[in-house]
Amino acid sequence: MSAYLTRALETLREDVRALHAYQVHSAAGLLKMDAMENPYRLPAELQQALGARLGQVAINRYPGERTADLARALAAHAGMPADKAVMLGNGSDELISLLSLAVAKPGATVMAPLPGFVMYELSARYLGLKFVGVPLTDSFELDEAAMLAAMALHQPALIYLAYPNNPTANLWDADVIDRIAQAAPGLVVIDEAYQPFASRNAMGLLDRYDHVLVMRTMSKFGLAGVRIGYLMGHADLVHQVDKLRPPYNISVLNAEAGLFALEHAEVYERQAAELRAERDRLLTELRPLDGVQVFPSEGNMILVRVPDAGAVHAALKARGVLIKDVSRMHPLLARCVRLTVGTPQENHTLLVALRGALAELAPSVAG
């Protein structure tokens, strides 16, 4: 290592150098069942129409009115109350970063139930904020007493509640969420990334609590590659956070693709319905498997406890299927893997691979 590089590295924060980056594993040559993407593309005629439309976009200009048009269209699509406001992010990840930045006072705390989406903690730590994780119950429900006690002790500036939760895929008790919102000393962000697959949402909280924000994304809607997230809430609150947003964070191509998708929302709604049906079929097929514990799902993913998560992950990868080993994320996830819900053919391939892996591993597990 050169002296120049040594000095350069020493200018970086020690806590940054000690952090582990969010890892995205290569899926080259594999059936990708690890990231909860919508597996369906647009029908060919719509794909061609989108391509033609994007070809007319003035990419020599900075984003302008079309970004504002997209924000209004997303607000209408979500059924946002008229007196609220919406801001756009380059995916939910950017919104999470901006929220952390907005509350980044000395000594401020961010809180979320665990296990949960790792970016809540990472974004807080990137900005030197304290992060407090409150364990869920053994059945992955909110521990209301523990949450309220932690809130009283730490006075968090920002609380995240994922609805449904990732990676557990369940919807928490709406009354418990309401009581947590009532008691919260700061912002409460309801992360509805998987809302297209859930049986209910938390939009009603926006009318009851001015400090509650609802965050959604177009990624699970079917535009994971487009990177559009959006945050809704009281106009004064959203305006303050929006001051931190880079002025051109949504490209003209992404904005146009988002608008096109919303104009054809019925196509994506049919896809979501198909994925919900496939989720239910997968749950039915998984439950009888020996040595497998299957947890309820309201997302486009299923959490499964297996005899050996690492071995099952490796055995499926050897069979050409990539799933997510979440067993080391939190003690409550011991021996757990997460499966994305795909097309009927993808789910069939997954089930065949999983049955084969379990059968192959059964002797070693028994031994």
Contacts in CASP RR format, 6 or more apart in sequence:
PFRMAT RR
TARGET T0000
AUTHOR 0000-0000-0000
METHOD contacts of the structure
MODEL  1
MSAYLTRALETLREDVRALHAYQVHSAAGLLKMDAMENPYRLPAELQQAL
GARLGQVAINRYPGERTADLARALAAHAGMPADKAVMLGNGSDELISLLS
LAVAKPGATVMAPLPGFVMYELSARYLGLKFVGVPLTDSFELDEAAMLAA
MALHQPALIYLAYPNNPTANLWDADVIDRIAQAAPGLVVIDEAYQPFASR
NAMGLLDRYDHVLVMRTMSKFGLAGVRIGYLMGHADLVHQVDKLRPPYNI
SVLNAEAGLFALEHAEVYERQAAELRAERDRLLTELRPLDGVQVFPSEGN
MILVRVPDAGAVHAALKARGVLIKDVSRMHPLLARCVRLTVGTPQENHTL
LVALRGALAELAPSVAG
9 17 0 8 1.000
15 125 0 8 1.000
15 128 0 8 1.000
16 126 0 8 1.000
19 122 0 8 1.000
19 125 0 8 1.000
19 126 0 8 1.000
22 118 0 8 1.000
22 119 0 8 1.000
22 122 0 8 1.000
25 34 0 8 1.000
25 322 0 8 1.000
27 34 0 8 1.000
27 322 0 8 1.000
29 320 0 8 1.000
30 317 0 8 1.000
30 320 0 8 1.000
30 321 0 8 1.000
30 322 0 8 1.000
31 320 0 8 1.000
31 321 0 8 1.000
31 322 0 8 1.000
31 346 0 8 1.000
31 349 0 8 1.000
31 350 0 8 1.000
32 322 0 8 1.000
32 340 0 8 1.000
33 321 0 8 1.000
33 322 0 8 1.000
33 323 0 8 1.000
33 339 0 8 1.000
33 340 0 8 1.000
33 342 0 8 1.000
33 346 0 8 1.000
33 350 0 8 1.000
34 322 0 8 1.000
34 323 0 8 1.000
34 324 0 8 1.000
34 338 0 8 1.000
34 340 0 8 1.000
35 224 0 8 1.000
35 324 0 8 1.000
35 340 0 8 1.000
36 166 0 8 1.000
36 194 0 8 1.000
36 220 0 8 1.000
36 299 0 8 1.000
36 300 0 8 1.000
36 301 0 8 1.000
36 340 0 8 1.000
36 341 0 8 1.000
37 219 0 8 1.000
37 220 0 8 1.000
37 222 0 8 1.000
37 224 0 8 1.000
37 340 0 8 1.000
38 220 0 8 1.000
38 221 0 8 1.000
38 222 0 8 1.000
38 224 0 8 1.000
38 268 0 8 1.000
38 271 0 8 1.000
38 272 0 8 1.000
38 275 0 8 1.000
38 300 0 8 1.000
39 275 0 8 1.000
39 342 0 8 1.000
39 343 0 8 1.000
39 346 0 8 1.000
40 222 0 8 1.000
40 271 0 8 1.000
40 274 0 8 1.000
40 343 0 8 1.000
41 47 0 8 1.000
42 50 0 8 1.000
42 264 0 8 1.000
42 267 0 8 1.000
43 267 0 8 1.000
46 264 0 8 1.000
46 267 0 8 1.000
49 260 0 8 1.000
50 257 0 8 1.000
50 260 0 8 1.000
53 256 0 8 1.000
53 260 0 8 1.000
54 253 0 8 1.000
54 256 0 8 1.000
54 257 0 8 1.000
57 252 0 8 1.000
57 253 0 8 1.000
57 256 0 8 1.000
58 252 0 8 1.000
59 252 0 8 1.000
59 253 0 8 1.000
61 252 0 8 1.000
62 247 0 8 1.000
62 248 0 8 1.000
62 252 0 8 1.000
63 248 0 8 1.000
63 250 0 8 1.000
63 251 0 8 1.000
63 252 0 8 1.000
63 255 0 8 1.000
64 252 0 8 1.000
66 252 0 8 1.000
66 255 0 8 1.000
66 256 0 8 1.000
66 259 0 8 1.000
67 88 0 8 1.000
67 250 0 8 1.000
67 252 0 8 1.000
67 255 0 8 1.000
69 255 0 8 1.000
69 259 0 8 1.000
70 88 0 8 1.000
70 228 0 8 1.000
70 250 0 8 1.000
70 255 0 8 1.000
70 258 0 8 1.000
70 259 0 8 1.000
70 262 0 8 1.000
71 86 0 8 1.000
71 87 0 8 1.000
71 88 0 8 1.000
71 230 0 8 1.000
72 86 0 8 1.000
73 258 0 8 1.000
73 259 0 8 1.000
73 262 0 8 1.000
74 86 0 8 1.000
74 88 0 8 1.000
74 216 0 8 1.000
74 218 0 8 1.000
74 228 0 8 1.000
74 230 0 8 1.000
74 262 0 8 1.000
75 84 0 8 1.000
75 86 0 8 1.000
75 230 0 8 1.000
75 232 0 8 1.000
77 262 0 8 1.000
77 265 0 8 1.000
78 203 0 8 1.000
78 214 0 8 1.000
78 216 0 8 1.000
78 230 0 8 1.000
78 232 0 8 1.000
79 203 0 8 1.000
80 86 0 8 1.000
80 203 0 8 1.000
80 206 0 8 1.000
80 232 0 8 1.000
80 233 0 8 1.000
81 206 0 8 1.000
81 207 0 8 1.000
83 235 0 8 1.000
84 206 0 8 1.000
84 232 0 8 1.000
84 233 0 8 1.000
84 234 0 8 1.000
84 235 0 8 1.000
84 238 0 8 1.000
85 232 0 8 1.000
85 233 0 8 1.000
85 234 0 8 1.000
85 235 0 8 1.000
85 238 0 8 1.000
85 239 0 8 1.000
85 242 0 8 1.000
86 230 0 8 1.000
86 231 0 8 1.000
86 232 0 8 1.000
86 233 0 8 1.000
86 238 0 8 1.000
87 95 0 8 1.000
87 230 0 8 1.000
87 231 0 8 1.000
87 238 0 8 1.000
87 241 0 8 1.000
87 242 0 8 1.000
87 245 0 8 1.000
88 228 0 8 1.000
88 229 0 8 1.000
88 230 0 8 1.000
88 245 0 8 1.000
88 249 0 8 1.000
88 250 0 8 1.000
89 95 0 8 1.000
89 98 0 8 1.000
89 228 0 8 1.000
89 229 0 8 1.000
89 230 0 8 1.000
89 231 0 8 1.000
89 245 0 8 1.000
89 249 0 8 1.000
89 250 0 8 1.000
90 227 0 8 1.000
90 228 0 8 1.000
90 229 0 8 1.000
90 249 0 8 1.000
90 250 0 8 1.000
91 217 0 8 1.000
91 218 0 8 1.000
91 219 0 8 1.000
91 227 0 8 1.000
91 228 0 8 1.000
91 229 0 8 1.000
92 119 0 8 1.000
92 191 0 8 1.000
92 193 0 8 1.000
92 215 0 8 1.000
92 216 0 8 1.000
92 217 0 8 1.000
92 219 0 8 1.000
92 229 0 8 1.000
93 119 0 8 1.000
93 123 0 8 1.000
94 229 0 8 1.000
94 245 0 8 1.000
94 249 0 8 1.000
95 215 0 8 1.000
95 229 0 8 1.000
95 230 0 8 1.000
95 231 0 8 1.000
96 119 0 8 1.000
96 120 0 8 1.000
96 123 0 8 1.000
96 160 0 8 1.000
96 215 0 8 1.000
97 123 0 8 1.000
97 126 0 8 1.000
98 241 0 8 1.000
98 244 0 8 1.000
98 245 0 8 1.000
99 123 0 8 1.000
99 158 0 8 1.000
99 187 0 8 1.000
99 189 0 8 1.000
99 213 0 8 1.000
99 231 0 8 1.000
99 241 0 8 1.000
100 110 0 8 1.000
100 123 0 8 1.000
100 124 0 8 1.000
100 126 0 8 1.000
100 127 0 8 1.000
100 129 0 8 1.000
100 158 0 8 1.000
101 127 0 8 1.000
101 244 0 8 1.000
102 240 0 8 1.000
102 241 0 8 1.000
102 244 0 8 1.000
103 110 0 8 1.000
103 129 0 8 1.000
103 157 0 8 1.000
103 158 0 8 1.000
103 187 0 8 1.000
104 127 0 8 1.000
104 128 0 8 1.000
104 129 0 8 1.000
105 157 0 8 1.000
107 129 0 8 1.000
107 130 0 8 1.000
108 129 0 8 1.000
108 130 0 8 1.000
108 157 0 8 1.000
108 158 0 8 1.000
109 129 0 8 1.000
109 130 0 8 1.000
109 131 0 8 1.000
109 132 0 8 1.000
109 154 0 8 1.000
109 155 0 8 1.000
109 156 0 8 1.000
109 157 0 8 1.000
109 158 0 8 1.000
110 120 0 8 1.000
110 121 0 8 1.000
110 123 0 8 1.000
110 124 0 8 1.000
110 129 0 8 1.000
110 130 0 8 1.000
110 131 0 8 1.000
110 132 0 8 1.000
110 156 0 8 1.000
110 157 0 8 1.000
110 158 0 8 1.000
110 159 0 8 1.000
110 160 0 8 1.000
111 131 0 8 1.000
111 132 0 8 1.000
111 133 0 8 1.000
111 134 0 8 1.000
111 150 0 8 1.000
111 151 0 8 1.000
111 154 0 8 1.000
111 156 0 8 1.000
111 158 0 8 1.000
111 159 0 8 1.000
111 160 0 8 1.000
112 120 0 8 1.000
112 121 0 8 1.000
112 131 0 8 1.000
112 133 0 8 1.000
112 134 0 8 1.000
112 159 0 8 1.000
112 160 0 8 1.000
112 161 0 8 1.000
112 162 0 8 1.000
113 133 0 8 1.000
113 134 0 8 1.000
113 135 0 8 1.000
113 136 0 8 1.000
113 142 0 8 1.000
113 143 0 8 1.000
113 147 0 8 1.000
113 161 0 8 1.000
113 162 0 8 1.000
113 165 0 8 1.000
114 133 0 8 1.000
114 134 0 8 1.000
114 135 0 8 1.000
114 136 0 8 1.000
114 330 0 8 1.000
114 332 0 8 1.000
115 136 0 8 1.000
115 140 0 8 1.000
115 165 0 8 1.000
115 167 0 8 1.000
115 168 0 8 1.000
115 326 0 8 1.000
115 329 0 8 1.000
115 330 0 8 1.000
115 332 0 8 1.000
115 333 0 8 1.000
116 162 0 8 1.000
116 165 0 8 1.000
116 166 0 8 1.000
116 167 0 8 1.000
116 168 0 8 1.000
116 329 0 8 1.000
116 330 0 8 1.000
117 160 0 8 1.000
117 162 0 8 1.000
117 166 0 8 1.000
117 191 0 8 1.000
117 193 0 8 1.000
118 329 0 8 1.000
120 131 0 8 1.000
120 160 0 8 1.000
121 131 0 8 1.000
121 133 0 8 1.000
124 130 0 8 1.000
124 131 0 8 1.000
124 158 0 8 1.000
125 131 0 8 1.000
130 154 0 8 1.000
132 150 0 8 1.000
132 154 0 8 1.000
132 156 0 8 1.000
133 150 0 8 1.000
134 143 0 8 1.000
134 146 0 8 1.000
134 147 0 8 1.000
134 150 0 8 1.000
135 143 0 8 1.000
135 146 0 8 1.000
135 330 0 8 1.000
135 332 0 8 1.000
136 142 0 8 1.000
136 143 0 8 1.000
136 165 0 8 1.000
136 168 0 8 1.000
136 332 0 8 1.000
137 143 0 8 1.000
138 332 0 8 1.000
140 165 0 8 1.000
140 168 0 8 1.000
140 170 0 8 1.000
140 295 0 8 1.000
140 303 0 8 1.000
140 332 0 8 1.000
141 170 0 8 1.000
141 172 0 8 1.000
141 173 0 8 1.000
141 176 0 8 1.000
142 161 0 8 1.000
142 172 0 8 1.000
142 173 0 8 1.000
142 176 0 8 1.000
142 177 0 8 1.000
142 180 0 8 1.000
144 176 0 8 1.000
144 179 0 8 1.000
144 180 0 8 1.000
147 180 0 8 1.000
148 179 0 8 1.000
148 180 0 8 1.000
148 183 0 8 1.000
150 156 0 8 1.000
151 159 0 8 1.000
151 180 0 8 1.000
151 183 0 8 1.000
151 184 0 8 1.000
151 185 0 8 1.000
152 183 0 8 1.000
155 185 0 8 1.000
156 184 0 8 1.000
156 185 0 8 1.000
156 186 0 8 1.000
157 185 0 8 1.000
157 186 0 8 1.000
157 187 0 8 1.000
158 186 0 8 1.000
158 187 0 8 1.000
158 189 0 8 1.000
159 180 0 8 1.000
159 184 0 8 1.000
159 186 0 8 1.000
159 187 0 8 1.000
159 188 0 8 1.000
159 189 0 8 1.000
160 189 0 8 1.000
160 191 0 8 1.000
161 172 0 8 1.000
161 177 0 8 1.000
161 180 0 8 1.000
161 188 0 8 1.000
161 189 0 8 1.000
161 190 0 8 1.000
161 191 0 8 1.000
162 190 0 8 1.000
162 191 0 8 1.000
162 193 0 8 1.000
163 171 0 8 1.000
163 172 0 8 1.000
163 177 0 8 1.000
163 190 0 8 1.000
163 191 0 8 1.000
163 192 0 8 1.000
163 195 0 8 1.000
163 198 0 8 1.000
163 201 0 8 1.000
163 202 0 8 1.000
164 170 0 8 1.000
164 171 0 8 1.000
164 194 0 8 1.000
164 197 0 8 1.000
164 198 0 8 1.000
164 297 0 8 1.000
164 298 0 8 1.000
164 299 0 8 1.000
165 171 0 8 1.000
165 172 0 8 1.000
166 193 0 8 1.000
166 194 0 8 1.000
166 301 0 8 1.000
167 301 0 8 1.000
167 303 0 8 1.000
167 324 0 8 1.000
167 326 0 8 1.000
167 329 0 8 1.000
167 333 0 8 1.000
167 336 0 8 1.000
167 338 0 8 1.000
168 295 0 8 1.000
168 303 0 8 1.000
169 194 0 8 1.000
169 295 0 8 1.000
169 296 0 8 1.000
169 297 0 8 1.000
169 298 0 8 1.000
169 299 0 8 1.000
169 301 0 8 1.000
169 302 0 8 1.000
169 303 0 8 1.000
169 338 0 8 1.000
170 295 0 8 1.000
170 296 0 8 1.000
170 297 0 8 1.000
170 298 0 8 1.000
171 198 0 8 1.000
171 199 0 8 1.000
171 200 0 8 1.000
171 298 0 8 1.000
174 200 0 8 1.000
174 202 0 8 1.000
177 190 0 8 1.000
177 202 0 8 1.000
177 205 0 8 1.000
178 205 0 8 1.000
178 208 0 8 1.000
180 188 0 8 1.000
181 188 0 8 1.000
181 205 0 8 1.000
181 208 0 8 1.000
181 209 0 8 1.000
181 211 0 8 1.000
181 212 0 8 1.000
182 209 0 8 1.000
184 211 0 8 1.000
186 211 0 8 1.000
187 211 0 8 1.000
187 212 0 8 1.000
187 213 0 8 1.000
187 237 0 8 1.000
188 205 0 8 1.000
188 209 0 8 1.000
188 211 0 8 1.000
188 212 0 8 1.000
188 213 0 8 1.000
189 212 0 8 1.000
189 213 0 8 1.000
189 214 0 8 1.000
189 215 0 8 1.000
189 231 0 8 1.000
190 202 0 8 1.000
190 205 0 8 1.000
190 212 0 8 1.000
190 213 0 8 1.000
190 214 0 8 1.000
190 215 0 8 1.000
191 215 0 8 1.000
192 198 0 8 1.000
192 201 0 8 1.000
192 202 0 8 1.000
192 214 0 8 1.000
192 215 0 8 1.000
192 216 0 8 1.000
193 215 0 8 1.000
193 216 0 8 1.000
193 217 0 8 1.000
193 219 0 8 1.000
193 220 0 8 1.000
194 220 0 8 1.000
194 298 0 8 1.000
194 299 0 8 1.000
194 300 0 8 1.000
194 301 0 8 1.000
195 201 0 8 1.000
195 216 0 8 1.000
195 220 0 8 1.000
196 220 0 8 1.000
196 221 0 8 1.000
196 268 0 8 1.000
196 269 0 8 1.000
196 272 0 8 1.000
196 300 0 8 1.000
197 220 0 8 1.000
197 272 0 8 1.000
197 275 0 8 1.000
197 276 0 8 1.000
197 279 0 8 1.000
197 298 0 8 1.000
197 299 0 8 1.000
197 300 0 8 1.000
197 341 0 8 1.000
198 298 0 8 1.000
198 299 0 8 1.000
199 298 0 8 1.000
201 214 0 8 1.000
202 212 0 8 1.000
202 214 0 8 1.000
203 214 0 8 1.000
205 212 0 8 1.000
205 214 0 8 1.000
206 212 0 8 1.000
206 214 0 8 1.000
206 232 0 8 1.000
206 233 0 8 1.000
206 234 0 8 1.000
210 234 0 8 1.000
210 237 0 8 1.000
211 234 0 8 1.000
211 237 0 8 1.000
212 233 0 8 1.000
213 231 0 8 1.000
213 232 0 8 1.000
213 233 0 8 1.000
213 237 0 8 1.000
213 238 0 8 1.000
214 231 0 8 1.000
214 232 0 8 1.000
214 233 0 8 1.000
215 229 0 8 1.000
215 230 0 8 1.000
215 231 0 8 1.000
215 232 0 8 1.000
216 229 0 8 1.000
216 230 0 8 1.000
216 232 0 8 1.000
217 228 0 8 1.000
217 229 0 8 1.000
217 230 0 8 1.000
218 226 0 8 1.000
218 228 0 8 1.000
218 229 0 8 1.000
218 230 0 8 1.000
218 258 0 8 1.000
218 261 0 8 1.000
219 225 0 8 1.000
219 226 0 8 1.000
219 227 0 8 1.000
219 228 0 8 1.000
219 229 0 8 1.000
220 300 0 8 1.000
221 261 0 8 1.000
221 268 0 8 1.000
221 272 0 8 1.000
222 261 0 8 1.000
222 268 0 8 1.000
222 271 0 8 1.000
223 257 0 8 1.000
223 258 0 8 1.000
223 261 0 8 1.000
226 254 0 8 1.000
226 257 0 8 1.000
226 258 0 8 1.000
226 261 0 8 1.000
227 254 0 8 1.000
228 250 0 8 1.000
228 254 0 8 1.000
228 255 0 8 1.000
228 258 0 8 1.000
231 238 0 8 1.000
231 241 0 8 1.000
232 238 0 8 1.000
261 268 0 8 1.000
275 300 0 8 1.000
275 341 0 8 1.000
275 342 0 8 1.000
278 341 0 8 1.000
278 342 0 8 1.000
278 343 0 8 1.000
278 344 0 8 1.000
278 347 0 8 1.000
279 297 0 8 1.000
279 299 0 8 1.000
279 300 0 8 1.000
279 302 0 8 1.000
279 341 0 8 1.000
281 347 0 8 1.000
282 302 0 8 1.000
282 339 0 8 1.000
282 341 0 8 1.000
282 347 0 8 1.000
282 350 0 8 1.000
282 351 0 8 1.000
283 294 0 8 1.000
283 296 0 8 1.000
283 297 0 8 1.000
283 302 0 8 1.000
285 351 0 8 1.000
286 292 0 8 1.000
286 294 0 8 1.000
286 302 0 8 1.000
286 304 0 8 1.000
286 351 0 8 1.000
286 354 0 8 1.000
287 294 0 8 1.000
289 354 0 8 1.000
289 355 0 8 1.000
289 358 0 8 1.000
290 358 0 8 1.000
290 362 0 8 1.000
291 306 0 8 1.000
291 307 0 8 1.000
291 358 0 8 1.000
292 304 0 8 1.000
292 305 0 8 1.000
292 306 0 8 1.000
292 358 0 8 1.000
293 304 0 8 1.000
293 305 0 8 1.000
294 302 0 8 1.000
294 303 0 8 1.000
294 304 0 8 1.000
295 302 0 8 1.000
295 303 0 8 1.000
295 304 0 8 1.000
295 305 0 8 1.000
297 303 0 8 1.000
297 341 0 8 1.000
299 341 0 8 1.000
300 340 0 8 1.000
300 341 0 8 1.000
300 342 0 8 1.000
301 338 0 8 1.000
301 339 0 8 1.000
301 340 0 8 1.000
301 341 0 8 1.000
302 338 0 8 1.000
302 339 0 8 1.000
302 341 0 8 1.000
303 326 0 8 1.000
303 333 0 8 1.000
303 336 0 8 1.000
303 337 0 8 1.000
303 338 0 8 1.000
303 339 0 8 1.000
304 336 0 8 1.000
304 337 0 8 1.000
304 338 0 8 1.000
304 339 0 8 1.000
305 334 0 8 1.000
305 335 0 8 1.000
305 336 0 8 1.000
306 312 0 8 1.000
306 335 0 8 1.000
306 336 0 8 1.000
306 337 0 8 1.000
306 358 0 8 1.000
307 335 0 8 1.000
307 358 0 8 1.000
307 361 0 8 1.000
307 362 0 8 1.000
307 365 0 8 1.000
308 335 0 8 1.000
308 361 0 8 1.000
308 364 0 8 1.000
308 365 0 8 1.000
309 325 0 8 1.000
309 326 0 8 1.000
309 327 0 8 1.000
309 335 0 8 1.000
309 336 0 8 1.000
309 337 0 8 1.000
310 325 0 8 1.000
310 327 0 8 1.000
310 337 0 8 1.000
311 357 0 8 1.000
311 361 0 8 1.000
311 364 0 8 1.000
311 365 0 8 1.000
312 323 0 8 1.000
312 325 0 8 1.000
312 337 0 8 1.000
312 354 0 8 1.000
312 357 0 8 1.000
312 358 0 8 1.000
312 361 0 8 1.000
313 323 0 8 1.000
313 324 0 8 1.000
313 325 0 8 1.000
313 337 0 8 1.000
315 353 0 8 1.000
315 356 0 8 1.000
315 357 0 8 1.000
315 360 0 8 1.000
315 361 0 8 1.000
316 322 0 8 1.000
316 323 0 8 1.000
316 350 0 8 1.000
316 353 0 8 1.000
316 354 0 8 1.000
316 357 0 8 1.000
319 353 0 8 1.000
319 356 0 8 1.000
319 357 0 8 1.000
320 353 0 8 1.000
321 349 0 8 1.000
321 350 0 8 1.000
321 353 0 8 1.000
321 354 0 8 1.000
323 337 0 8 1.000
323 338 0 8 1.000
323 339 0 8 1.000
323 340 0 8 1.000
323 350 0 8 1.000
324 337 0 8 1.000
324 338 0 8 1.000
324 339 0 8 1.000
324 340 0 8 1.000
325 337 0 8 1.000
326 333 0 8 1.000
326 336 0 8 1.000
326 337 0 8 1.000
326 338 0 8 1.000
327 333 0 8 1.000
327 334 0 8 1.000
327 335 0 8 1.000
327 336 0 8 1.000
327 337 0 8 1.000
339 350 0 8 1.000
341 347 0 8 1.000
342 350 0 8 1.000
END
